[in-house]
Amino acid sequence: MTAAAREGAIDHATKYYEEGRFQSDLGALVAFETESQNPEQKAELMRYLREAMEPRLVAMGFACEIFANPDPRGGPLLVGERIEDPALTTVLTYGHGDVIRAQTDQWREGLHPFRLVEEGERLYGRGTADNKGQHLINIAALEAVLAERGRLGFNVRIVIEMSEETGSAGLPEFFAAQKDRLQADVLIASDGPRLQPDTPTMFMGSRGGVGFDLIVDLREGAHHSGNWGGLLADPAMILAHALASICDRRGQIKVPEWRPDSLTPAVRAALDGLPIEGEDGPAIDHDWGEESLTPAERVFGWNSFAVLAMTSGVPEAPVNAISASARATCQLRYVVGTDPEDILPALRRHLDREGFGMVKIVPMDRGFFKATRLDPDHPWVKFTAASLARTAGKPPHILPNLAGSLPNDSFSEILGLPTVWVPHSYRGCSQHAPNEHVLKPVCRDALRAMAGLFWDIGETGGPGA
């Protein structure tokens, strides 16, 4: 078909936005109170799939089925497929309809997590950025191609899960059991932020994450600091020194096994020149992290250790007593090149060498995702980048992996797919925080970009077709 037909599909997506239908549809999705971390909202998880996703997909010619999660901790999953011809390229796409806890009382006046509110160029509501708005954009882009061409020109399978915010419980087991049903040539999905709001971004994997508590528990009860000071070991001091043995004063990791070997010249070249600073987030600390690396290399090509919370005694009401225990909740975000099975054993060995055998390591109950990365030279990466550049009029930012974590390992390791993610949010979106929002210009731009990408797949079959 002609370039005009491609523009026709993009125009359909543009009108969907400009006529207010995108905003109306997003508002309807936000209204589902799908907090997967809140057991009281379990019924909402199924209602989102039954009432919001299934009817829309069926209207597009998808055959849909909703499955119970094989893990009792997880919510239901929807699988849809539109098979136009088994000989055509098959794209698997994905989204999650669950959201993080609402934190309703922390949203500023005039906002509510489950009501879409427009203010200037922002659309506020829980799930606007993570992830309802993002999979809505991709579904609407598929609709735009169907409206223009009458068919997609490729096959689509879609998975909508309802447990991503609790670590995608059951997703690996479900994919292993449904591997034949979920066969595809590539995963093209959306989550996370763009590097800059006005430029499309691609990433091909994510950092993994491991969470754990470090606990020093020395005795029963606290004891008077006057009577016992100098005689009883202080658990908070011991824990502070243990933490200081893990990283130095500028946050450089000192556990040898936590220092990856995968920051290759090719990865460094891919990261060279990528923008990190901007107006959509806090100013970065240039004197923090691995001194020999650039900011982009630190966040996309290296591991980072963080203390998420620390307690000893009662901070809200301190008393003159030496505490009995201290606890720090910690996290390692790690890249490919770090053995995930050895992360905590390596920490144990390190603490023992440093004389901190009394520090207990307690893994978090909720698992995290494993690190993944696709070669930036992969044919699907080049194809997607060329399509996005054609629509946007400029090349996208290309990351070997996202700095955050998502269940990409289920797609790359279990299903064996090349994975390409095209995010539709931006870094200042307050994801996982009060006042979550998306930018209207980014949503409009993303609708156009995805319509162009899906059009190009249907027109050419993708790379190597």
VOGU-3710 file (C-alpha; in Angstrom, 3 decimals, decimal comma):
1> mtaaaregai> 0,000/0,000/0,000  1,003/3,658/-0,316  2,519/6,015/2,233  -0,857/7,751/2,247  -2,467/4,606/3,660  0,112/4,554/6,463  -0,712/8,167/7,209  -4,387/7,203/7,174  -3,824/4,767/10,035  -1,865/7,393/11,940
11> dhatkyyeeg> -4,681/9,892/11,308  -7,210/7,416/12,785  -5,093/7,234/15,948  -4,728/11,012/16,031  -8,487/11,579/15,733  -9,086/9,055/18,518  -7,050/11,328/20,745  -8,236/14,699/19,444  -11,922/13,793/19,595  -11,572/13,016/23,311
21> rfqsdlgalv> -12,181/9,287/23,026  -8,774/8,364/24,421  -9,304/10,504/27,489  -12,817/9,121/28,013  -11,632/5,527/27,654  -8,696/6,106/29,983  -11,032/7,590/32,575  -13,188/4,472/32,418  -10,145/2,238/33,005  -8,818/4,349/35,874
31> afetesqnpe> -12,199/4,005/37,643  -11,548/0,283/38,226  -9,924/0,146/41,683  -7,510/-2,629/40,741  -5,052/-2,516/43,657  -3,397/-5,926/43,528  -1,654/-5,210/46,846  -5,032/-4,766/48,552  -6,811/-8,085/49,214  -10,124/-6,250/49,535
41> qkaelmrylr> -9,988/-5,336/45,825  -9,546/-8,872/44,509  -12,917/-8,830/42,743  -11,908/-5,663/40,862  -9,070/-7,541/39,180  -11,462/-9,939/37,488  -13,968/-7,153/36,752  -11,309/-5,208/34,858  -10,705/-8,154/32,545  -14,375/-9,072/32,144
51> eameprlvam> -15,829/-5,595/31,705  -13,016/-3,456/30,315  -10,662/-5,677/28,319  -12,610/-8,660/26,987  -15,465/-6,763/25,258  -13,095/-4,388/23,492  -10,815/-7,148/22,281  -13,709/-9,327/21,126  -15,025/-6,376/19,114  -11,624/-6,300/17,373
61> gfaceifanp> -11,882/-9,946/16,393  -9,905/-11,456/19,249  -10,802/-14,798/20,789  -10,348/-14,307/24,528  -10,077/-16,553/27,545  -9,583/-15,609/31,186  -7,515/-17,926/33,349  -7,177/-18,361/37,079  -3,659/-17,714/38,262  -1,673/-20,900/39,053
71> dprggpllvg> -0,258/-19,060/42,080  -2,909/-18,332/44,753  -1,181/-15,001/45,470  -1,811/-13,791/41,929  -4,779/-12,359/40,086  -6,414/-13,642/36,889  -4,879/-13,410/33,426  -6,493/-12,745/30,054  -5,156/-14,229/26,828  -6,532/-13,003/23,516
81> eriedpaltt> -5,543/-13,865/19,990  -6,423/-12,601/16,538  -4,978/-15,007/13,984  -5,403/-13,743/10,430  -3,129/-16,340/8,827  -0,806/-18,788/10,628  1,826/-18,044/7,992  2,001/-14,361/8,971  4,251/-12,774/11,579  2,832/-13,047/15,098
91> vltyghgdvi> 3,294/-10,245/17,607  2,763/-10,844/21,310  1,818/-7,768/23,305  1,209/-7,316/27,008  -0,143/-5,022/29,681  -1,079/-5,142/33,334  -4,355/-3,820/34,648  -3,425/-3,905/38,319  -2,094/-0,806/40,047  -0,026/-0,011/43,105
101> raqtdqwreg> -1,809/0,930/46,334  -3,966/4,030/45,876  -2,492/6,104/48,764  -5,695/8,130/48,541  -5,073/10,391/51,534  -1,709/11,491/50,111  -3,017/12,863/46,804  -3,225/16,627/46,720  -6,507/18,486/46,934  -8,697/18,134/43,863
111> lhpfrlveeg> -7,250/14,781/42,826  -8,393/11,225/43,467  -6,585/8,040/42,423  -9,638/6,476/40,772  -11,011/9,531/39,016  -9,322/10,928/35,914  -8,618/14,625/36,387  -7,338/16,906/33,618  -5,082/19,809/34,524  -3,327/21,537/31,655
121> erlygrgtad> -1,271/18,954/29,797  -1,596/16,351/32,549  -4,114/13,551/33,111  -4,079/12,426/36,753  -5,197/9,059/38,099  -3,809/5,776/39,389  -2,796/3,632/36,429  -2,640/6,456/33,891  1,089/5,829/33,517  1,407/2,364/35,035
131> nkgqhlinia> -0,010/0,633/33,051  -3,606/1,229/31,926  -2,781/4,194/29,739  0,065/2,342/28,073  -1,800/-0,790/27,021  -4,833/1,316/26,041  -2,593/3,206/23,598  -1,382/-0,034/22,020  -4,882/-1,481/21,704  -6,157/1,760/20,171
141> aleavlaerg> -3,239/1,767/17,713  -4,214/-1,731/16,579  -7,782/-0,467/16,136  -6,472/2,383/13,981  -4,701/-0,043/11,633  -7,825/-2,194/11,398  -9,930/0,865/10,598  -7,638/1,889/7,743  -6,623/-1,471/6,262  -9,545/-3,673/7,262
151> rlgfnvrivi> -7,068/-6,163/8,664  -3,800/-5,995/10,560  -1,623/-7,914/8,133  -0,127/-9,889/11,030  -1,316/-12,014/13,936  -1,580/-10,695/17,489  -1,620/-12,410/20,839  -2,183/-10,340/23,954  -1,691/-11,061/27,645  -3,213/-8,826/30,313
161> emseetgsag> -2,141/-9,778/33,823  -3,428/-8,469/37,143  -0,449/-9,154/39,446  2,490/-7,167/38,104  2,559/-4,827/41,091  2,981/-7,818/43,402  5,875/-9,281/41,413  3,856/-10,997/38,643  3,060/-13,951/40,900  2,233/-16,982/38,774
171> lpeffaaqkd> 3,220/-15,441/35,446  6,301/-17,663/34,878  4,329/-20,791/35,739  1,451/-19,707/33,512  3,774/-19,023/30,585  5,486/-22,376/31,023  2,110/-24,145/30,933  0,818/-22,073/27,978  4,042/-21,909/26,000  2,582/-23,437/22,832
181> rlqadvlias> -0,452/-21,159/22,942  1,710/-18,035/23,341  4,085/-18,698/20,443  5,094/-15,525/18,618  7,935/-13,940/16,697  8,458/-10,942/18,960  7,144/-9,202/22,055  6,230/-5,563/21,492  4,800/-4,001/24,637  4,862/-0,815/26,678
191> dgprlqpdtp> 5,775/0,067/30,256  8,060/2,524/31,975  9,078/6,049/30,945  10,641/7,758/27,973  14,011/9,336/28,606  12,614/12,649/27,364  8,912/13,383/26,832  9,297/14,594/23,240  11,350/11,660/21,932  10,275/7,995/21,615
201> tmfmgsrggv> 12,287/5,533/23,684  12,948/1,818/23,238  14,423/-0,674/25,664  15,026/-4,387/25,247  15,113/-5,713/28,782  15,287/-4,529/32,357  17,408/-4,569/35,445  16,514/-7,297/37,892  15,755/-6,678/41,535  16,313/-8,504/44,813
211> gfdlivdlre> 14,847/-7,234/48,071  15,867/-8,306/51,566  16,034/-7,204/55,194  19,252/-6,940/57,169  18,501/-7,536/60,834  20,601/-7,233/63,964  18,686/-8,754/66,886  20,859/-8,864/70,021  18,640/-9,313/73,079  15,185/-9,102/74,631
221> gahhsgnwgg> 13,975/-5,548/75,141  15,680/-2,156/75,344  17,817/-1,126/78,311  18,518/2,238/79,945  21,285/4,070/78,054  22,745/5,526/81,240  22,949/2,305/83,193  24,005/0,157/80,255  25,690/2,537/77,819  29,193/1,302/77,058
231> lladpamila> 28,298/-2,206/78,208  25,706/-3,283/75,656  26,372/-3,423/71,919  24,204/-1,019/69,927  22,425/-2,899/67,090  21,868/0,289/65,100  25,600/1,071/65,117  26,461/-2,477/64,094  23,946/-2,340/61,254  25,201/1,052/60,101
241> halasicdrr> 28,757/-0,285/59,846  27,545/-3,416/58,063  25,775/-1,242/55,489  28,901/0,879/55,117  30,837/-2,280/54,259  28,487/-2,942/51,321  28,980/0,462/49,676  31,490/3,223/50,204  30,573/6,814/51,023  29,660/7,625/47,405
251> gqikvpewrp> 27,597/4,472/46,880  30,179/2,375/45,045  29,488/-1,321/45,571  32,157/-3,225/47,548  30,724/-6,772/47,297  32,892/-8,283/44,532  30,190/-10,558/43,126  27,807/-7,586/42,810  30,098/-5,805/40,349  28,949/-6,959/36,883
261> dsltpavraa> 31,154/-7,874/33,943  28,627/-7,026/31,235  29,320/-3,334/30,604  30,895/-4,156/27,256  32,146/-1,647/24,667  28,964/-2,297/22,641  26,715/-1,500/25,611  28,766/1,591/26,454  28,466/2,735/22,855  24,684/2,288/22,982
271> ldglpieged> 24,512/4,385/26,153  26,873/7,097/24,963  25,175/10,467/24,756  21,797/9,386/26,123  20,140/12,200/28,092  19,783/11,582/31,804  19,094/15,013/33,213  16,033/17,106/32,462  13,182/19,080/33,956  10,990/16,047/34,656
281> gpaidhdwge> 12,674/14,734/37,794  15,126/15,572/40,591  18,620/16,805/39,817  21,018/13,871/39,777  24,015/13,693/42,121  27,095/13,542/39,900  29,295/12,535/42,830  27,178/9,464/43,626  27,642/5,974/42,231  30,501/4,298/40,392
291> esltpaervf> 33,064/7,057/39,845  34,502/5,681/36,604  31,108/5,477/34,856  28,925/8,042/33,177  25,465/8,694/34,664  23,832/6,660/31,869  26,187/3,746/32,506  25,447/3,839/36,244  21,688/3,570/35,838  21,378/1,357/32,742
301> gwnsfavlam> 24,614/-0,644/32,719  25,534/-1,199/36,367  24,152/-2,447/39,688  22,837/-0,165/42,411  22,269/-0,868/46,095  19,674/1,077/48,090  18,468/1,173/51,676  14,713/1,626/51,359  13,970/1,962/55,073  15,725/1,664/58,453
311> tsgvpeapvn> 14,447/1,351/62,001  15,837/0,951/65,498  13,893/1,827/68,595  10,806/3,980/68,054  11,733/6,963/65,843  8,406/8,709/66,488  8,916/8,574/70,277  12,563/7,922/71,186  13,486/7,048/74,755  16,793/6,923/76,629
321> aisasaratc> 17,443/3,274/75,942  19,742/1,082/73,888  17,606/-0,793/71,408  17,468/-4,538/71,235  17,410/-4,729/67,446  17,755/-2,827/64,201  16,481/-3,510/60,707  17,185/-2,161/57,237  15,067/-3,028/54,210  17,403/-3,128/51,221
331> qlryvvgtdp> 17,353/-3,702/47,488  19,835/-4,520/44,762  18,916/-3,534/41,216  21,159/-5,593/38,964  21,996/-5,981/35,297  22,795/-8,971/33,109  26,188/-10,298/34,159  25,209/-10,709/37,813  24,340/-14,244/38,958  20,882/-13,848/40,566
341> edilpalrrh> 21,223/-17,100/42,481  24,424/-15,885/44,129  23,336/-12,363/45,122  22,341/-13,159/48,698  24,937/-15,923/49,251  27,605/-13,474/48,080  26,329/-10,907/50,570  26,468/-13,510/53,330  30,082/-14,314/52,491  30,932/-10,614/52,385
351> ldregfgmvk> 29,354/-9,814/55,748  31,078/-12,789/57,351  34,463/-11,678/55,973  33,856/-8,191/57,350  33,037/-9,523/60,826  29,270/-9,077/60,695  28,160/-12,656/61,269  25,471/-11,377/63,638  23,665/-9,597/60,781  20,821/-11,752/59,481
361> ivpmdrgffk> 19,731/-11,661/55,833  16,002/-12,238/55,376  14,761/-12,363/51,750  11,525/-10,558/50,954  8,531/-12,820/50,452  7,674/-11,048/47,193  10,077/-11,975/44,435  11,473/-9,592/41,874  12,164/-9,978/38,193  15,425/-11,204/36,698
371> atrldpdhpw> 17,733/-9,036/34,616  17,400/-9,321/30,836  18,880/-7,593/27,804  18,550/-7,957/24,015  21,392/-6,991/21,693  20,794/-3,442/20,385  21,759/-4,732/16,922  18,947/-7,301/16,850  16,851/-7,043/13,637  13,619/-6,322/15,560
381> vkftaaslar> 15,354/-3,474/17,373  16,492/-1,928/14,106  13,069/-2,423/12,487  11,218/-0,821/15,394  13,674/2,055/15,630  13,304/2,816/11,918  9,504/2,811/12,159  9,438/5,091/15,199  11,896/7,462/13,541  9,761/7,601/10,395
391> tagkpphilp> 6,696/8,642/12,382  8,404/10,971/14,856  10,795/12,558/12,378  13,764/11,821/14,630  15,518/8,699/15,937  14,343/7,183/19,214  16,473/6,804/22,307  17,577/3,160/22,492  18,420/1,555/25,845  19,864/-1,951/26,223
401> nlagslpnds> 17,614/-2,303/29,281  15,269/-0,331/31,505  16,740/0,893/34,785  13,700/-0,443/36,652  12,321/-3,973/36,702  9,463/-5,733/34,932  8,611/-9,355/34,030  10,619/-9,409/30,811  12,357/-12,631/31,836  9,075/-14,504/31,433
411> fseilglptv> 8,972/-13,451/27,769  12,662/-13,748/26,938  13,607/-16,816/28,972  10,422/-18,915/29,071  8,864/-18,016/25,709  12,242/-17,396/24,064  11,197/-14,141/22,388  13,132/-11,075/21,334  11,623/-8,304/23,440  11,118/-4,687/22,437
421> wvphsyrgcs> 9,435/-2,238/24,808  8,211/1,187/23,681  7,228/3,179/26,798  4,507/5,832/26,724  5,122/7,671/29,986  7,833/10,045/31,205  10,166/10,068/34,180  8,268/12,696/36,172  4,937/10,831/36,090  4,871/10,046/39,864
431> qhapnehvlk> 4,551/6,335/39,105  4,052/4,360/42,359  3,434/7,639/44,198  0,575/10,036/44,885  -0,490/12,271/41,976  0,373/9,748/39,245  -0,255/11,202/35,782  0,542/11,106/32,082  1,297/13,939/29,691  -1,306/14,476/26,995
441> pvcrdalram> 1,261/15,283/24,272  3,114/12,039/25,023  -0,132/10,048/24,733  -0,967/11,660/21,381  2,550/11,080/20,104  2,547/7,459/21,321  -0,763/6,681/19,618  0,687/7,902/16,330  3,992/6,059/16,808  2,351/2,730/17,618
451> aglfwdiget> -0,132/3,010/14,754  2,822/3,562/12,433  4,742/0,641/13,921  1,828/-1,785/13,686  1,126/-0,584/10,150  4,735/-1,261/9,151  4,663/-4,780/10,613  1,503/-5,552/8,637  2,955/-4,026/5,478  6,332/-5,788/5,544
461> ggpga> 5,953/-8,693/7,977  8,820/-7,328/10,049  12,546/-7,951/9,642  13,516/-10,962/7,592  9,978/-11,574/6,305
//
